[in-house]
Amino acid sequence: MLLIYDCHREQMPDRYDDVLAYVEDLKERGVFLAGDPLHLPDTATTVRVRDEETLITDGPFAETHEQLGGYFILDCKDLDEAIELAARCPLAELGSIEVRPVLEADYR
């Protein structure tokens, strides 16, 4: 999974075509599984349960400058390929890309 930080679609209208071309390249390579941008962090609601009490906070979980802006889920053969594709992402020039493996879980 490529987690995109500190880069939101609303903040980069001139790079949107570059991102669309990147997604098309991922699809042509056969690695694209899913991807979506997120709304800006001020639209987030954080939910915690402590001592059986539900606590709701407006805003994102962490107070940091780098907020999660979106993601891509890719089917890469190894970490090297994931890093190569993360480096090719146009959003890496504006924010940062965290590469993290997804654990498969059977929730059925």
C-alpha positions in Angstrom: 0.0 0.0 0.0 1.2 3.5 -0.8 0.0 6.0 1.8 0.2 9.5 0.5 1.0 12.2 3.1 0.8 16.0 3.1 -0.6 16.1 -0.4 -4.3 16.6 -1.1 -6.0 16.8 -4.5 -7.6 20.2 -3.6 -4.0 21.6 -3.1 -2.6 20.4 -6.4 -5.1 21.1 -9.3 -2.2 21.5 -11.8 -0.8 18.0 -11.0 -4.1 16.1 -11.4 -3.4 15.0 -15.0 0.0 13.7 -13.9 -1.7 11.6 -11.2 -4.2 10.2 -13.8 -1.3 9.3 -16.1 0.4 7.5 -13.2 -2.7 5.5 -12.4 -3.0 4.5 -16.1 0.6 3.3 -16.0 -0.1 1.3 -12.9 -3.1 -0.3 -14.6 -1.1 -1.1 -17.7 1.6 -2.8 -15.5 -1.2 -4.8 -13.9 -0.4 -3.7 -10.3 -3.2 -1.3 -9.6 -5.9 -2.7 -7.2 -7.4 0.5 -5.7 -6.7 4.1 -4.9 -8.6 7.1 -3.7 -7.8 10.6 -2.5 -9.2 11.6 0.9 -11.0 14.9 1.8 -8.9 17.4 3.7 -8.0 16.6 7.3 -10.5 19.1 8.7 -13.3 16.8 7.5 -12.0 13.9 9.7 -13.7 12.6 12.8 -11.7 10.4 15.2 -13.4 7.8 17.4 -11.9 6.2 20.5 -13.5 3.9 23.1 -12.0 4.2 26.6 -13.5 2.4 29.6 -16.6 1.7 27.5 -17.1 5.4 26.7 -17.1 6.5 23.1 -15.0 9.6 22.6 -15.5 11.6 19.4 -13.0 14.3 18.3 -13.4 16.5 15.2 -10.3 16.4 13.1 -7.6 13.8 12.3 -6.1 11.4 14.8 -2.7 13.1 15.0 -1.8 16.8 15.2 1.0 16.8 12.7 1.9 18.7 9.6 1.8 15.5 7.5 -1.7 14.2 7.2 -2.9 11.3 5.2 -4.2 12.5 1.8 -4.9 9.3 0.0 -3.7 5.8 -0.9 -3.0 3.3 -3.6 -3.2 -0.4 -3.1 -0.8 -2.2 -5.5 0.0 -5.8 -6.1 3.8 -5.6 -6.3 6.1 -8.6 -6.5 8.4 -7.2 -3.8 9.5 -4.2 -1.8 11.9 -3.0 -4.5 9.0 -2.7 -7.0 6.8 -0.9 -4.5 9.6 1.6 -3.8 10.2 2.1 -7.5 6.5 2.8 -8.1 6.3 5.1 -5.0 9.2 7.1 -6.3 7.5 7.5 -9.7 4.3 8.8 -8.1 3.9 12.6 -8.9 2.6 13.1 -5.4 6.0 12.2 -4.0 7.3 15.5 -5.3 4.7 17.4 -3.2 4.4 15.3 -0.1 5.7 11.9 1.0 4.8 8.3 0.2 4.9 5.6 2.9 5.2 2.1 1.6 3.6 -0.5 3.8 2.7 -4.1 3.2 -0.9 -5.1 3.8 -1.6 -8.1 6.0 -4.2 -10.4 4.5 -6.9 -11.3 6.9 -10.0 -13.5 6.5 -12.9 -11.7 8.1 -15.5 -14.1 6.8 
